Amino acid sequence: MLPLNKLSVENVEGDILRANTHLNAWIERFKDTSRTTEQNKQSVFKLTSFYMMLAYGNYALENYSEVKPNLIKAAPFAFLRGFDPELKTQNSAWTIQDELNICLLFGDSVLLEKIKVLNWSLPEDRWVHPAIYQYDHLLMHIATGRTPSEQAITQALSDAKSAKNKDVIQFFLPLIEAIHALTTSNQTLWQESIDKAIAWHTDECKFGDYKDIDDGFMCLNALTMAKLGKDLHGWHCTTNSLYLPLFLID
């Protein structure tokens, strides 16, 4: 098993068993047209979670061929969980990033078009920090073929640099800088920004919130930045980290 955080082989194998045991039943529930919106909301939440659990768990156990297929299966449910007006359950500018990155990395062209035309917003009390909310919008733009405005990037950089929150300074500022680098063709800044984001993520897996959950197995934000650099400019990320499985974007 890869040494990603404090979760054990038994923890991961238990999660995989649980996902495989319950997945088909939740698929059938989702297909049942007689179920209520609240019941469908629960199905979407569970299906996204189980497919991501299978992807993360198989990655940790080094069953690499099982990782990407489960992330691809997760993508349409992740979109519903994050953005569907009736079925969404994610409600902060930070937590939405799991769903957003899964869609951007592994969604098909139809799903990306849905994100492109989204009129997505959150009330201010769910932003966590203005720079995080601004980052979400910048990411949606640049990952769906739209160039973020210089003004929007400048404002996000300013808000992130003036933050008193260490997570904003150490993680979201580098991610915003990576987007800035993509728009200005600055490969050096792009690479340095990914390195900084991974450094923050690594610390969180050792000492922080990711130390005992499978969400820490991959840094999806950094992986999306690596993919965008490759897709937009032909750049190849040189960051060597277990939290950045670059084979998923080949």
Buried (B, 14 or more C-beta within 10 A) or exposed (E): EEEBBEBEEEBBBEBBEBBEEEBEEBBEBBEEEEBEEEEBBBBBBBBBBBBBBBBBBBBBBEEEEBBBBBBBBBBBBBBBBBBBEEBBBBEBBBBBBBBBBBBBBBBEEEBBEBBEEBEBEBEEEBBBBBBBBBBBBBBBBBBBEEEBEEEBBEBBBBBBEEBEBEBBBBBBBBBBBBBBBBBEEBBEBBBBBBBBBBBBBBBBBEEBEBBEBBBBBBBBBBBBBBBBBBEBBEBEBEBEBBBBBBEBBE
